[in-house]
Amino acid sequence: MTTRPTCEGVTKAGAACRSFVAPGARWCFPHDPATAERMQRARAVGASKGGKVKALKSHQPRFDTPKALIRFVGLILGGVLSGRIAPDVGRCVLYGVGIQKSLIESSDLEKRLTVLEQQLAQQGTKRWA
C-alpha cells in the first residue's frame, strides 16, 4: 500500500501542510511558488466580489409598503422594456412582488381585524357595565 505524497509547504500556524499533491508535484496549489501570483489575483477578485455583495445587502430597499412595491415594479418594468433586465428575470421578480403584495395585504387585514376585535370587546364591556 503506497501513501499519497503531501505538500512540502508550511501553514500560517507553522505546521506542515497536509494537503495531497499531484503526482510529481512538491506543493499544493496555495503553496506552489509558480501559482502564488494566480492565487493572489484570485483572492483579490473574491474579496472584490464579496465586498460588492455586502454593499448590495446593506443598501437593500424594503418592500413592505404598497408605495415601495409600486416604485419597484416601475423600475423592473422600465428595466425590462429598455433591455437592461432580461424578461425571464423580470418575470421572476414580478412573481415575487405578487407574493410580497399578498403578504402585505394579509398583514394589513390582520392588524385591522385586531383593532376591530379590541373595539368590539370594549363596547361589550360598556354595555354590561
C-alpha positions as CSV (number, residue, x, y, z in Angstrom):
1,M,0.0,0.0,0.0
2,T,1.5,3.3,-1.1
3,T,0.8,6.7,0.6
4,R,-0.1,9.7,-1.4
5,P,2.5,12.5,-1.3
6,T,1.7,15.6,0.7
7,C,2.6,19.2,0.3
8,E,6.0,20.4,1.4
9,G,4.6,23.8,2.4
10,V,4.1,25.2,5.8
11,T,0.8,26.7,7.1
12,K,0.5,30.1,8.7
13,A,0.4,28.4,12.1
14,G,3.8,26.9,11.3
15,A,2.6,23.3,10.9
16,A,3.3,21.1,7.9
17,C,0.7,21.3,5.2
18,R,-1.3,18.1,5.0
19,S,-2.8,18.6,1.5
20,F,-2.2,16.0,-1.1
21,V,-0.3,16.9,-4.2
22,A,-0.5,15.8,-7.8
23,P,2.0,13.1,-8.9
24,G,5.4,14.6,-9.4
25,A,4.5,17.9,-7.6
26,R,6.0,19.2,-4.4
27,W,3.4,21.7,-3.3
28,C,-0.4,22.1,-3.3
29,F,-1.9,24.9,-5.3
30,P,-1.8,27.5,-2.5
31,H,1.8,26.8,-1.5
32,D,3.2,26.3,-5.0
33,P,5.5,29.3,-5.8
34,A,4.6,29.0,-9.5
35,T,0.9,29.7,-8.7
36,A,1.4,32.3,-6.0
37,E,0.6,35.2,-8.3
38,R,-2.6,33.5,-9.6
39,M,-3.6,32.7,-6.1
40,Q,-3.2,36.3,-5.0
41,R,-5.2,37.6,-8.0
42,A,-8.0,35.0,-7.3
43,R,-8.1,36.2,-3.6
44,A,-8.3,39.8,-4.7
45,V,-11.2,39.0,-7.2
46,G,-13.0,37.1,-4.4
47,A,-12.6,39.9,-2.0
48,S,-13.9,42.4,-4.5
49,K,-17.0,40.4,-5.3
50,G,-17.6,39.7,-1.6
51,G,-17.4,43.5,-0.9
52,K,-19.9,44.2,-3.7
53,V,-22.4,41.6,-2.3
54,K,-22.1,43.1,1.2
55,A,-22.7,46.6,-0.2
56,L,-25.8,45.4,-2.0
57,K,-27.1,43.7,1.1
58,S,-26.6,46.8,3.2
59,H,-28.5,49.0,0.6
60,Q,-31.3,46.6,0.0
61,P,-34.5,48.5,-0.1
62,R,-37.5,47.4,1.9
63,F,-40.6,46.3,0.1
64,D,-43.0,46.4,3.0
65,T,-45.5,49.0,1.8
66,P,-47.6,49.3,-1.3
67,K,-45.9,52.5,-2.3
68,A,-42.5,50.8,-2.2
69,L,-43.8,47.9,-4.3
70,I,-45.3,50.3,-6.9
71,R,-41.9,52.1,-7.2
72,F,-40.1,48.8,-7.5
73,V,-42.4,47.4,-10.1
74,G,-41.9,50.6,-12.2
75,L,-38.2,50.1,-12.1
76,I,-38.4,46.5,-13.1
77,L,-40.8,47.2,-16.0
78,G,-38.6,50.0,-17.2
79,G,-35.6,47.7,-17.0
80,V,-37.3,45.0,-19.0
81,L,-38.5,47.4,-21.6
82,S,-35.1,49.1,-22.0
83,G,-33.4,45.7,-22.2
84,R,-31.3,46.2,-19.1
85,I,-33.2,43.4,-17.4
86,A,-33.8,40.0,-19.1
87,P,-37.5,39.2,-19.5
88,D,-37.1,36.0,-17.6
89,V,-35.5,37.8,-14.6
90,G,-38.2,40.5,-14.7
91,R,-40.9,37.8,-14.8
92,C,-39.4,36.0,-11.8
93,V,-39.0,39.3,-9.8
94,L,-42.6,40.3,-10.6
95,Y,-43.8,36.9,-9.4
96,G,-42.0,37.6,-6.1
97,V,-43.6,41.1,-6.0
98,G,-47.0,39.4,-6.2
99,I,-46.2,37.2,-3.3
100,Q,-44.9,40.2,-1.3
101,K,-48.1,42.1,-2.1
102,S,-50.2,39.2,-0.8
103,L,-48.2,39.1,2.4
104,I,-48.6,42.9,2.9
105,E,-52.4,42.6,2.4
106,S,-52.6,39.7,4.9
107,S,-50.6,41.6,7.5
108,D,-52.8,44.7,7.0
109,L,-56.0,42.7,7.3
110,E,-54.7,41.0,10.5
111,K,-53.9,44.4,12.1
112,R,-57.3,45.8,11.1
113,L,-59.1,42.7,12.5
114,T,-57.2,43.0,15.8
115,V,-58.3,46.7,16.1
116,L,-61.9,45.8,15.4
117,E,-61.9,42.9,17.9
118,Q,-60.5,45.3,20.6
119,Q,-63.2,47.9,19.8
120,L,-65.9,45.2,20.0
121,A,-64.5,44.0,23.3
122,Q,-64.6,47.5,24.7
123,Q,-68.2,48.1,23.5
124,G,-69.3,44.8,25.0
125,T,-67.9,45.7,28.4
126,K,-69.5,49.1,28.3
127,R,-73.0,47.6,27.6
128,W,-72.9,45.3,30.5
129,A,-71.3,47.7,33.0
